[in-house]
């Protein structure tokens, strides 16, 4: 699946903006990583803001991802970026219809 998706991408830039980690016990933790990306999808520049929601487990002396979910705040072609925070339907991937932002823990109504 990843190869199929990536076949339509050119250059990409992904930037994480920190990480919040909460330990639930000595071998388990949860985390949230706010991020943004600039993507070339089929020759169109798309800008997005997202949050990764992670679960971690300590195995064999190191920490590993046990789960990762992603929620998009917005994903818009570059010309529509000015409406990213005010548009009611700010998730608009090339070739798809516009959609509301993904719901994520702690989101304002």
TAZIRA-V889555 format. One record per backbone hydrogen bond with DSSP energy under -1.0 kcal/mol. CO is the residue of the C=O (numbers start at 1). NH is the residue of the N-H. If there is no record, write none. Layout:
# TAZIRA-V889555
co=CO nh=NH
co=CO nh=NH
This chain:
# TAZIRA-V889555
co=1 nh=5
co=2 nh=6
co=3 nh=7
co=5 nh=8
co=6 nh=9
co=8 nh=42
co=11 nh=40
co=13 nh=38
co=15 nh=36
co=20 nh=32
co=22 nh=30
co=27 nh=58
co=28 nh=24
co=28 nh=25
co=29 nh=56
co=30 nh=22
co=31 nh=54
co=32 nh=20
co=33 nh=52
co=34 nh=17
co=35 nh=50
co=36 nh=15
co=37 nh=48
co=38 nh=13
co=39 nh=46
co=40 nh=10
co=41 nh=44
co=44 nh=41
co=45 nh=78
co=46 nh=39
co=47 nh=76
co=48 nh=37
co=49 nh=73
co=49 nh=74
co=50 nh=35
co=51 nh=71
co=52 nh=33
co=53 nh=69
co=54 nh=31
co=55 nh=66
co=55 nh=67
co=56 nh=29
co=57 nh=64
co=59 nh=62
co=62 nh=59
co=64 nh=57
co=67 nh=55
co=69 nh=53
co=71 nh=51
co=72 nh=102
co=74 nh=49
co=75 nh=92
co=76 nh=47
co=77 nh=80
co=78 nh=81
co=80 nh=83
co=81 nh=84
co=83 nh=87
co=90 nh=75
co=91 nh=99
co=93 nh=96
co=99 nh=91
co=104 nh=107
